[in-house]
Amino acid sequence: MNQSNFDRLLQQYLAGECTSAEEKLVLEWYETLTRNSDLHLSEAERSQIEARLWKNLRGKLQDQAEPVHRKSVTARLWYRVVAAAAFLIMIATAIILYRQQPTKNGSLATIAKQAGYDSLTNRTDQVRLVLLADSTKITLQPGAIIYYPPVFTGTTREIYLKGSAFFNVYHDEKKHFKVHLNDGLTTEVLGTSFQITQHTTNPDIEVAVVTGKVLVYKQQASENTIEQDASTGVVLTPNKKVTFNAASKQLITGLVADPQPLSKTNKQPGTASQPVKEPFVFEEAALQQVVETLSYAYGILITVENEQLGRRHFTGDLSTYSLFTQLEYICRSTQTFYEINGTQIIIKETRTGDL
């Protein structure tokens, strides 16, 4: 559509003389301004903006119309259309900024306040222990804020967190415990312990599990509700972590910096009478047996690259070392190296070119 035809069409629309097809073209122009932008508006907000826009256009055209200068009407009309478009974007931007801008304590603070939650801020330079009504214990890092109900009601236990904290959640199979984070994540558990890290200088968020099982998933926050999408989440077990990359909006899984052996009361499959072998002492043990022992002890999948490599032998006492130091000694002795791939570790053969 050329400029002249568009001006004519818009004049007819404002005068109420458009056909259904022509009116559709005008509305498609409006939709292009909003739907093809980075702004995300609800249908109610779109309707409100549209009504304001056309009301503003009609008022300005009626007040400023000068029939005796018909030659300049088209130029003035186009100028007003552009101004109206800018006005539309300003309104839409204002709505989005209002919905997304952090309040004094972050956008989730508004939701928590509307739900009648209490809040607690750790204003000290030391960690602070908080005991919730369900006996869940939270260790708040300096500067962290939690929003929580005086008493948990309903089918879930939900709190909001800004900052870093360690959670030791009281087990209640009838009420899932959910931690909503300021950057669109939810951590959901039954009863377990985990660490949530949110730095003030780094927008990324990290959730690391110590015991139990945790589900971490992205949430869609609206003005006063949170729509949850657990289908795209990540399930974490002990010694695993997930990092939410704020730039890519992706959940990236990995291993914690210092994995710890699981409870010594666990029994190995098929050998119910044998606890996890600690200390880790090996005497001419096949590499395959060594990695299986470590894998079970730490709850981390550790494999060898091929069957032949698994027949190499290792002798040594690894009981006083951390997992990654244990792997270093094993690899030096068996002429191998280890590679971390997400939440698993692969032992590979050292090639001549790698030496």
N, C-alpha and C positions, 0 to 999 in steps of 0.2 A: 504494500500500500504506500503510495507516494504522500508527500507532505500535504498537498492540497486536499486530497481525498480524506486523509485522516482528520484535518481541521473541520471539513464539512461533516464528517461522521460524528465528531465530538459535539459540534454545535447541535446536530439533530438529537443526539442522546440527551443533552442538557435541556433541550426543548421538549423532550418526550415524544419525538417524532420518529424514533428508530423502529425499524422492523425487528423481529426476533433475531434474525440472523445478524443484523448490524449491531444490535445490543450485545450479542455474544462476542463479537469482535472487540468491542470496547472492554468488556469484562476480561477477555483473554489478555488484553494489554495490561490490565490491572494485575491479573494473576502472574504475568511474567515478571512484574516488578517485585513481587513478594516470593513466589515459589522458587524462582531461579536465583534467589539470593541466599546468603548464609543464615538468614534469620529463620526461626522456626516458630510459627504462630499457630495457635489453636484456631479452630473454625470460628469460635465465638469472637476471638480477637480480630480475625480477618473481617468478619461482618461489621464489627464496631468501627474498625479503621475505614472500611469502604464507605460506611454511612457518613462518617465525618468528612472524608475526602470529598465526596460528591456534594454534600451540603455546603462545604466551604467553596467549592468551585462555582456552584449555582449562585451563592450569595455574592461572590466577588464579581461574577460576570453581570449580574443584574444591576449591581451598584455602579459599575464602571462602564456599562455599555454606552456607546456614543454612536447612534445610527448615522449621523451626518459624516462620520469619518470611516465609512465602511471599508475603505482601501487599507486601513491599518488594523482592522479587526483580526485578520488572520494572524498577523505577527504578534499582536497582544495576546490573542487566545493561546497561541503556542507557548508564549512566555509563561502564561498562567498555568498551562498544563505542566510545564517543566517545574514550575514552583510547587505545584500541587504534588507532583511526584516526589520532590525533595521533602515536602511536608509529610507525605506518606511514609517515606523511609525514616524520617525523624521520629514519627509516632511509633513505628514498628520497633526502631532501635531503642527508644525509651522504654517500651514495654519489656523487651528482652533484657535490657540492662537492669530494669527493676526486678525482674524475676530471677536474674542470675547474679546480680551484684552481691558481694558478701555483706552481711550486716556486721555489726561490731564483732560478733563471735562466729561469723560464717553463715552461709545460706541455710544450713540445717538448723541453726539456732532458732530461726523463725518457725520452722515446723515443730521443733521441740516445745517452743513457747506456746504455740497454739494447742498442743496436746497436754499442756499443764505440767510439763516436766520441771524438775529442779535442775540446777546446774552447779558445778563445782570446778573451780580453776586452781591449778597448782601454781601459786605465785611464788613459791620458794625455789631455791636452787638445789633442792634434794627431791628424791622420789617421794611420793605420798600414797599411802595405802587407803583405799576406799572400799568399804563393805556395803554391798547392795542388799536390798530387802530379801532377796532369795539366797543369800549367803555367798554370792559370787564376789570374788576378791579382784580388785583392779589396782594395779600399781601405776600411778600416773607419773610420767616424766615431767620435769619442769616446763611450765608454759602450756601444758595440755589441759583441755577442757572436756568434761563429759556432761551430757544431759541425760537425765534418768528419771523415771517415775518414782514417787515415794513408795508405791506398792505396785507390783506387776499384776495386771489383770488381763483377761482375754486368753487367747490361745498361743501367744508368743510373748517373749521377753525382749523388748527392743530399747536400745539406747543409741545415743549419737556421740561421736567422738571427733574432736579436732586436736591433732597432735599425736604423740606417741604414748603407748601404754601396753602393759602386760596384763593378760586376762587369765584368771583361773576360774573357769565357769562352773558353777554348781550344776550337777547333772540332774536334768528333769526331762525325761523322755516325752512328756506330754506338752512341753513348752520349749520350742526352739529359742535359742538365744541369738539375737541379731545385733550386730554393731554396724550402724550406718555411718559412712565416712563422708567428709565434705566434698570429695571429688568424684562422687558417683559410684562408690563401691559399697557392697554389703558383705559382711562376714557372718556366716550362719553356722551354729554348732548346737549340739545337745549338752555336752559337758566335756570340757577339755581345757587345755592351756595353750596360749598362743601369744605372739608379739605382733603388734601393729606399729609400724614406724612411718611417721609423716614429718619430714623436715621442713623447717620454715624457709630454707633457701633452695630446696629441691622439690618440685611439684610431684615427683614420683611417690608412690605408696607401696610399702612392702608388708606382707603378712607372712609370718613364719610360724610353723607349728612345732610345739614341744611334745605334747601328748594328745591323743585322740584324733579326731578327724574334723576338718574344717572345709566348708564350701564358700568360695569367694566368687562373686558375680557382679556384673555391671548393673546399675540401676538407673532408671530414668526418673529424674526429679522434676515434678511440676510445681505449681505455685504452692500447693498445700498437701500434696500427696507424693508417694513414691511408688512407681510401678516397677515391679521386680521382674527380672529375666534370668532365672536360675539356670535355664537350659544352656546358656553359653558360658556357664561358670567353670571353675577349676576346683577339683577336690584335692585337698592337701592332707597328707599324713605326716607323722613325726619326721623331722630333719628336712622337710620340704618347705619351699617358700614360693610365693608368687609376687611379682613386681608389676604394678600397674604403671605403664609408661604413659605419662601425661601427654607427650607429644603425639604418639601414634595411637593412643587410646586402646592399647593392646595389653592383655595379661600374659606375662612372660614367666614361665615356671623355671625353678632352679633348686639348688641345694643351699642350705644354710651355711654360714661361714665355718662353723665348728660343730659338725654333727656329733650327737651324743648317743652312746649305746642305749637301746631300749631297756625296759624293765627286766631285771634278772629272773623274774618269776615266769617269764614267757617260756614256753616249751617249743622245741623244734618239731616240725611236722614229722610224724612217723616214729619219733623217739620221745614220747611223752615224759619219760623219767629223766631226760637230760636237759638241764637249763642252758641258757646261752653261755658259751665258753668264754669266760673271762677269768683270769687274764688270757690274752691271745698268745699261746705258746705253741709253736709248730716244729715238728721234727721230721724232716724229709717228707713234707706233705705236698701233695700235688697242688699246683697252682689253682686248679678248678676247685679243690676242697677249701683252699684258703679263701678264695673270693666268695664262696658260698657261705662260709662262716661269718665273714665280714658283712655280707649282704643281709643275712638274717639278723645279726646283732644290731645293725643300724637301721634296718627297715628300708634300705636303699638297694635298688637293683644294680648289682655289680656283675658284669659278665666278662668272659674272655673272648677274643676275636674269633678263635677257631679251636677245634678239639685238640689239635696237635699242641697248640700253645698251652692248653690247660693241663698237659701232662708234665710240664716242667715242674721242678721241685723247689721248695722253699723251706729253710730252717731259720728259726729266729724267735725271739721273745718280743712281742709288740704290745705288751700289756700296759705299758706306761705312756704310750703315745696316742695322739689324736688320730682320727681316721686318715686324714690326708698325709700325715707323717708316716703312718703305717703303709700307705700305698707307695710312698716314695721309697721306703726300704725294700718293699716287695719287688718293685720295678727294677731297682738297681741290682738286686740279687738275681733276677730272672731275665735280665736284659729285655725289659719291656718298658712301656710307658702307659700312663692312664689318660683318658680323655673324658671330660664331663660333657654329656649331651642332655641338656634339660635336667631331668631328675634322675638320670642313670649314669653309671660310670662304666666305661669300656676299657679293658686291658688289651693293649695292642703290642705287636712285636716291633722292636726297634730295628729299623732298616739301617743299612750301612751308611746311607746318605744322611741319616738323622743323627749320627754320632758326632 
